[in-house]
Amino acid sequence: MSQTQAPATTEDRGLLGVSIGITSDRRSEDMIASLARKGARLVHAPTMRIVPLGEDEQLLAETRDVVADPPDVVLVTTGIGLRGWVETADAAGLGAALLQTLGRARVVARGPKATGVIRANGLREAWSAASEQTAEAVQRLLDEGVAGRSVVVQLHGAADAHQLQPLLDAGARVRGVEVYRWQPPADPEAVVRLVDQIADRRLDAVMFTSAPGVVALLEAARERDRLAAVLAAFADDVVACAVGDVTAEPLRAHGLAPLIPERWRLGAQLRTLTAHLAAHPLAAADTPAGRLLVRAGAAVLDGEVVELGAGPLALLRALVEADGDVVGREQLLARLPGAADPHTVEVTIGRLRAALPAPDLVRTVVKRGYRLATAEPATS
């Protein structure tokens, strides 16, 4: 698991101190670079990996079967899937035969990206789903009638199997072509560490770009007996950000409401998450030393990151949330997991003051507790 941080420009300081988990294998470098430029720290732990297309003998066998037994209908679910299928077939000398076969079939697209690649390969779609969901495309085929027809579906993930069952029930002969196949992660220990960071709420957000990736993370949490803690974190402090509705389905199945961009694209996901995190720190207050933000793994004071351990950060969050009011020692002790001795609060407050550039922001209120020094309201 790698952790990356890059200097942020003045315009990109909205994610300073923010920690984000990246679960994807494909195109993860683009996400990491984009978010790091804004000051975020990225924890990269791919929960699944994709079989390289050039090494996928099963895909070539499925392609030969499609060419030898042409379908009546082809459902293209993803642009990248069709592109990879054609490129792999072409490298094996099957490209022309595959395109001729697809060209004779009724081609249905799951959305605009699939449509674009269909046309780029000289094919024409008969219909495209406006919602970009497999369910809508399947319903269209059912409305047209599929009894006795051969349907080939370019599969895109874990959601396909149950979504295609209505076609089988309606009498179609359905064959799936898996253009990219998911396998267990290359570094399972990195996934375990990611699970622990989510459960311990040391991340501000986690990005998901595929349903299988979500399922793999939740299963890793279950195996570690931390699923309940992970789900509780996603329901409260840690933002689960999915690229679209299909990716969000396993999270919603657990009663979660993930953050989803209006347009189901990686660029839109990055912009949506960036805007949300910039506007929603865990806690914030105006102090005499400047604006103070509390993030999952650090604080930011007047635009500068302040590194804090879990204990000092937990107490700082409690003080910031109180917005200048006094917080009693017993209340602060309750914010320190596993702590029972009230003296622990004094020690942790001392560590917090030592880490802050302005130690006097944390004030002692004799016999009552502690409070954060907040800025006086501006007067006109």
GULUM-291560 format. One record per residue (C-alpha): x, z, y; residue in one letter. Coordinates in steps of 0.02 Angstrom, whole numbers, padded with zeros to 5 digits, always signed. Layout:
! residues N
XZYA
...
***
This chain:
! residues 380
+00000+00000+00000M
+00077-00052+00164S
+00046+00021+00336Q
+00078-00084+00490T
+00071-00057+00676Q
+00122-00178+00813A
+00139-00149+00999P
-00023-00185+01090A
-00035-00278+01253T
-00125-00204+01402T
-00279-00309+01361E
-00279-00257+01179D
-00267-00067+01190R
-00442-00032+01124G
-00383+00003+00947L
-00237+00118+00984L
-00233+00259+00859G
-00364+00176+00748V
-00331+00168+00560S
-00416+00030+00459I
-00414-00004+00272G
-00399-00186+00217I
-00466-00218+00042T
-00450-00406+00030S
-00318-00508-00060D
-00349-00679+00017R
-00313-00703+00204R
-00266-00519+00225S
-00114-00567+00329E
-00227-00643+00462D
-00332-00485+00474M
-00181-00371+00480I
-00095-00472+00616A
-00252-00485+00723S
-00293-00299+00716L
-00113-00243+00733A
-00098-00340+00895R
-00237-00228+00962K
-00139-00072+00917G
-00224-00028+00752A
-00136+00039+00599R
-00179-00058+00442L
-00180+00013+00267V
-00176-00135+00147H
-00237-00102-00030A
-00318-00256-00111P
-00449-00192-00232T
-00452-00358-00328M
-00342-00511-00341R
-00385-00694-00365I
-00313-00801-00505V
-00211-00944-00428P
-00310-01104-00451L
-00162-01201-00518G
-00147-01078-00662E
-00333-01078-00707D
-00354-01173-00870E
-00534-01114-00885Q
-00578-01202-00722L
-00505-01365-00787L
-00601-01347-00950A
-00763-01318-00852E
-00724-01469-00743T
-00700-01582-00895R
-00866-01519-00963D
-00956-01561-00799V
-00882-01737-00798V
-00924-01766-00982A
-01100-01695-00965D
-01158-01737-00786P
-01285-01618-00707P
-01446-01665-00620D
-01419-01534-00484V
-01263-01452-00410V
-01274-01293-00307L
-01120-01271-00195V
-01108-01090-00139T
-00946-01087-00036T
-00843-01212+00060G
-00679-01140+00002I
-00743-01143-00177G
-00785-01328-00174L
-00622-01369-00085R
-00521-01274-00214G
-00618-01353-00358W
-00585-01529-00296V
-00401-01494-00259E
-00373-01419-00431T
-00463-01563-00515A
-00363-01688-00413D
-00198-01607-00465A
-00251-01627-00647A
-00301-01810-00623G
-00487-01768-00627L
-00525-01774-00440G
-00603-01948-00433A
-00708-01920-00589A
-00771-01752-00523L
-00822-01824-00354L
-00911-01970-00438Q
-01006-01848-00548T
-01056-01738-00401L
-01104-01891-00301G
-01234-01941-00431R
-01313-01768-00432A
-01434-01686-00309R
-01318-01574-00208V
-01387-01414-00131V
-01281-01307-00013A
-01288-01119+00015R
-01248-01137+00200G
-01156-01229+00339P
-00979-01197+00276K
-01023-01267+00105A
-01109-01415+00191T
-00954-01453+00293G
-00841-01465+00140V
-00972-01566+00045I
-00970-01696+00183R
-00780-01689+00201A
-00768-01746+00020N
-00880-01896+00051G
-01035-01816-00025L
-01206-01782+00052R
-01310-01627+00030E
-01495-01646-00007A
-01533-01477+00071W
-01442-01327+00146S
-01497-01144+00152A
-01518-01081+00330A
-01491-00900+00277S
-01325-00936+00187E
-01391-00841+00036Q
-01394-00896-00145T
-01570-00825-00165A
-01641-00948-00039E
-01556-01096-00124A
-01619-01040-00294V
-01796-01024-00227Q
-01785-01200-00156R
-01738-01267-00328L
-01879-01169-00409L
-02002-01242-00283D
-01941-01417-00326E
-01952-01384-00512G
-01805-01364-00631V
-01884-01363-00803A
-01778-01467-00922G
-01649-01506-00786R
-01462-01474-00795S
-01399-01367-00651V
-01215-01333-00614V
-01176-01189-00495V
-01008-01165-00411Q
-00998-00976-00425L
-00932-00866-00287H
-00939-00686-00346G
-01021-00544-00438A
-01194-00573-00365A
-01219-00744-00446D
-01266-00696-00624A
-01427-00602-00587H
-01473-00719-00443Q
-01469-00869-00561L
-01580-00790-00694Q
-01741-00861-00615P
-01674-01037-00646L
-01651-00998-00830L
-01824-00918-00837D
-01896-01078-00762A
-01823-01184-00902G
-01664-01252-00822A
-01499-01272-00916R
-01378-01180-00803V
-01189-01190-00807R
-01077-01090-00691G
-00907-01148-00631V
-00795-01005-00574E
-00678-01083-00448V
-00587-00922-00410Y
-00585-00782-00535R
-00566-00598-00494W
-00441-00488-00587Q
-00389-00306-00568P
-00274-00264-00421P
-00088-00292-00431A
-00058-00115-00366D
-00193+00003-00433P
-00102+00155-00361E
-00125+00084-00186A
-00312+00077-00218V
-00310+00259-00276V
-00222+00310-00115R
-00349+00211-00014L
-00491+00301-00103V
-00413+00469-00059D
-00392+00420+00124Q
-00575+00369+00135I
-00635+00526+00047A
-00526+00634+00160D
-00589+00538+00313R
-00417+00486+00370R
-00474+00309+00407L
-00586+00250+00547D
-00649+00097+00453A
-00632-00008+00296V
-00654-00197+00294M
-00736-00285+00146F
-00738-00474+00123T
-00812-00490-00052S
-00942-00402-00159A
-00821-00387-00308P
-00698-00300-00190G
-00829-00171-00142V
-00878-00142-00324V
-00696-00119-00373A
-00666+00011-00237L
-00820+00111-00283L
-00774+00104-00467E
-00598+00166-00426A
-00678+00310-00329A
-00791+00349-00477R
-00644+00353-00598E
-00555+00475-00481R
-00713+00581-00468D
-00720+00550-00281R
-00867+00431-00270L
-00981+00560-00188A
-00848+00599-00057A
-00818+00415-00022V
-01003+00379-00001L
-01023+00531+00112A
-00877+00472+00218A
-00953+00297+00235F
-01119+00375+00283A
-01039+00476+00422D
-00864+00456+00494D
-00789+00301+00410V
-00860+00131+00459V
-00889+00015+00310A
-00881-00161+00382C
-00939-00306+00272A
-00916-00489+00315V
-01096-00532+00267G
-01252-00484+00171D
-01185-00533-00001V
-01032-00423+00024T
-01142-00283+00090A
-01258-00278-00063E
-01157-00153-00168P
-01145-00036-00017L
-01331-00048+00019R
-01367-00011-00164A
-01293+00162-00129H
-01402+00187+00024G
-01268+00142+00152L
-01294+00036+00307A
-01131-00060+00331P
-01080-00143+00493L
-01108-00332+00478I
-01073-00468+00607P
-01215-00581+00662E
-01116-00731+00599R
-01047-00705+00424W
-00869-00761+00461R
-00702-00672+00458L
-00671-00701+00644G
-00842-00630+00688A
-00810-00481+00573Q
-00647-00442+00662L
-00729-00454+00834R
-00878-00349+00782T
-00771-00211+00707L
-00651-00212+00855T
-00792-00193+00980A
-00877-00057+00878H
-00720+00049+00855L
-00667+00028+01037A
-00836+00093+01093A
-00859+00229+00960H
-00714+00351+00940P
-00749+00504+00833L
-00749+00606+00993A
-00699+00580+01175A
-00680+00679+01335A
-00609+00660+01510D
-00470+00786+01543T
-00353+00823+01689P
-00220+00727+01591A
-00330+00574+01565G
-00456+00508+01441R
-00439+00590+01269L
-00498+00499+01113L
-00503+00569+00937V
-00476+00447+00796R
-00470+00478+00609A
-00281+00491+00597G
-00222+00521+00776A
-00275+00558+00954A
-00251+00450+01107V
-00220+00533+01276L
-00218+00425+01432D
-00177+00271+01328G
-00038+00351+01226E
-00050+00391+01040V
-00026+00574+00994V
+00022+00600+00812E
-00067+00750+00736L
-00083+00824+00563G
-00252+00845+00482A
-00272+01026+00537G
-00230+01007+00723P
-00332+00847+00729L
-00484+00935+00654A
-00474+01074+00784L
-00448+00951+00926L
-00603+00858+00873R
-00704+01018+00874A
-00643+01060+01049L
-00676+00884+01115V
-00851+00884+01041E
-00886+01048+01131A
-00847+00959+01296D
-00768+01108+01383G
-00874+01244+01305D
-00791+01386+01211V
-00773+01366+01023V
-00757+01528+00926G
-00620+01562+00801R
-00742+01570+00656E
-00812+01400+00704Q
-00637+01328+00711L
-00591+01409+00545L
-00738+01319+00466A
-00664+01153+00522R
-00503+01186+00424L
-00533+01139+00241P
-00475+01272+00121G
-00426+01396+00258A
-00489+01575+00245A
-00372+01676+00356D
-00422+01679+00541P
-00237+01685+00583H
-00230+01505+00522T
-00328+01453+00676V
-00198+01527+00793E
-00056+01443+00699V
-00145+01275+00699T
-00188+01289+00885I
-00004+01321+00916G
+00041+01162+00821R
-00090+01066+00919L
-00022+01124+01087R
+00155+01082+01034A
+00104+00904+00991A
+00003+00870+01150L
+00096+00799+01301P
-00008+00920+01406A
-00015+01084+01305P
-00122+01171+01437D
-00269+01059+01390L
-00309+01187+01255V
-00356+01348+01343R
-00371+01521+01265T
-00527+01619+01309V
-00485+01801+01274V
-00587+01880+01133K
-00698+01725+01123R
-00597+01576+01062G
-00531+01415+01137Y
-00593+01274+01246R
-00534+01104+01305L
-00491+01081+01488A
-00605+00942+01549T
-00595+00844+01710A
-00704+00898+01855E
-00847+00775+01889P
-00808+00655+02031A
-00897+00696+02194T
-00959+00566+02316S
***
